[in-house]
Amino acid sequence: MGSRAARSSIVAATLVLTLVACGDDTESAEGDAAGQEVFDSQGCSGCHSTTGGSGTGPNLDGIYGEEVTLTDGSTVERDDEYLTRAITDPSADVVEGFSPQMPDLGLDDDQVAAVIDYIRSLSG
Ligand code: HEC
């Protein structure tokens, strides 16, 4: 029981170390951390999983660069432009199988850029 918790904190610590070790580009590593901070503090994590499985909103793990089908039947690649629109104008494109329940959380440009870096890092 306790050993499972211990193991997952070791995994978490290893992950952090790996991320730091790989972070030649410290600016983008900071961007991911800032993005995760936005993600947790702005309520995104309440509706979106980053580890798989849908909540109120779609899972965001591994979505960057992948195609998504929208409710109007069109498909679009999840690039920076799409993700910016998904975050700042959530009702413009609605992912198939979901209803337009995502509020415009009023993030500023830096927060949007950081959270997109974070979403991209989930696919890395
Ligand atoms: C109240 C729940 C809710 C909150 C809070 C929320 N979302 Fe969403 N989000 C959704 C739903 C529902 C969808 C699917 C419908 C749509 O596309 O608008 C969605 C869609 C998305 C998509 C497109 C996903 C895809 O598969 O292409 C992204 C990206 C996204 N949200 C990011 C965010 C970020 C970043 C935040 C925090 C700033 C956030 N969301 C906060 C509910 C939420």
Boltz pocket constraint, residues with backbone or C-beta under 6 A from the ligand:
constraints:
  - pocket:
      binder: B
      contacts: [[A, 38], [A, 39], [A, 42], [A, 43], [A, 44], [A, 45], [A, 46], [A, 47], [A, 48], [A, 56], [A, 57], [A, 58], [A, 59], [A, 63], [A, 68], [A, 78], [A, 83], [A, 86], [A, 87], [A, 90], [A, 91], [A, 93], [A, 94], [A, 95], [A, 98], [A, 99], [A, 100], [A, 101], [A, 102], [A, 103], [A, 105], [A, 107], [A, 115]]
      max_distance: 6.0
